[in-house]
């Protein structure tokens, strides 16, 4: 029985692959250092946008209920005036 065994050969990576690996490793290291700043900035942006939306909706709701309450007040005051006279 003739069994051939393959001996693993060491292959050198291509030069362009080495450059890409160094650049990507550097970029990942930079992102790792700036991670907290990135998260803080995004959280401020997201909470700011949510705050603006909630504020606008709150103002719209307040204005609509104020108008409807004011309209009810006018109707009630006209009823009170006509019944008192």
Secondary structure by P-SEA (a helix, b strand, c coil): cbbbbbcbbbbbccaaaaaaaaaaaaaaaaaaaaaaaaaaaaaaaaaaaaaaaaaaaaaaaaaaaaaaaaaaaaaaaaaaaaaac
